[in-house]
Amino acid sequence: MNLEHQLLPGRALPPRAAPSSPFATFSRRFRTLRNTLEVLGPVTTARALLAELLLPTYEDHSFDRRFGTETSAMLSVIESELPARYRDDAAGYWPAVENVVHHILRRLPVHYQDYVFVDAGCGKGRAMLTASMYPFARIAGVELSPLTAETARRNVAIFRERAASLQRCADIDVICQDILDYDIPDANVVVFLYNPFQGLLFQSFMQRLHEASQRTPHREMLVVYHNPWSGDEWLRKTPYFSKIYEHRMIAHRLSWNVWTPVRG
Ligand SMILES: C[S@@+](CC[C@H](N)C(=O)[O-])C[C@H]1O[C@@H](n2cnc3c(N)ncnc32)[C@H](O)[C@@H]1O
């Protein structure tokens, strides 16, 4: 398999192997550092190291430790049992970083209670549960993988039990469905995309969003594109959406921007 393909952001990496001995860990890290120095040189390597040290990682288990949920373990497209036709365009499961989701939600120019929050590709539900700490009218998570959707439902129940005092929207629905078959609610919506798919799948979904917004021009629609990967280029070229906000971070996977459909 081509390396670039394997490392494409938005795809889940295989789960980590069991921890090895301290010496093996040290020599692996040393090799990684030497390789990086060879490729990037000392200045860029130092910057990359600093970023890794300072930024939260995907193995951040603090959300699950606090709430007793299971949102941390990543799943590849194969492990998620996604249909073969989507193997190229769909991402596997990896969770958003809770703090970044809070940061995004606090900056949205909306009255939460007037909006439905739709997590397109909700995975095990971490972003959706974070959104439930805000008084949205309701929350819908759409997930293609039955396995992952089942875990999301369990997490919603656990969170409701353990974090009732934090929850400001308890109307949460996990819908196990292909996002292309999902009927976008006829209401004001915040659509949250944590790089769940790319290519034609991404474009088809965005076109459906645009059509929905044209059918019901009275409603507002904001699309949060977090970890904006290949879809970003398409969005910049398309006449269907305009960017209203951009928040670039030192690591691309933590960046996000907000789009709104252009009315015809
Ligand atoms: C990167 S995870 C996002 C997890 C979650 N939104 C969060 O922020 O914690 C992407 C998810 O999108 C799901 N997905 C991919 N293609 C999909 C599709 N066509 N319809 C619905 N879900 C899809 C994957 O199964 C995966 O769980």
The ligand as a Gaussian input file, in Angstrom:
#p B3LYP/6-31G(d) Opt

LIG

0 1
 C      -13.337000      10.872000      12.262000
 S      -14.790000      10.015000      12.859000
 C      -15.681000      11.368000      13.599000
 C      -16.142000      11.093000      15.021000
 C      -16.993000      12.126000      15.692000
 N      -17.666000      13.040000      14.794000
 C      -16.194000      12.955000      16.680000
 O      -15.916000      14.090000      16.351000
 O      -15.826000      12.464000      17.749000
 C      -15.671000       9.800000      11.314000
 C      -16.894000       8.878000      11.397000
 O      -17.665000       9.034000      10.188000
 C      -18.281000       7.792000       9.899000
 N      -18.708000       7.776000       8.483000
 C      -17.930000       7.642000       7.395000
 N      -18.682000       7.648000       6.288000
 C      -19.981000       7.811000       6.658000
 C      -21.227000       7.904000       5.968000
 N      -21.297000       7.790000       4.617000
 N      -22.354000       8.081000       6.680000
 C      -22.301000       8.183000       8.039000
 N      -21.154000       8.075000       8.750000
 C      -19.995000       7.903000       8.077000
 C      -17.186000       6.782000      10.222000
 O      -17.714000       5.483000      10.409000
 C      -16.562000       7.390000      11.497000
 O      -17.124000       6.843000      12.651000

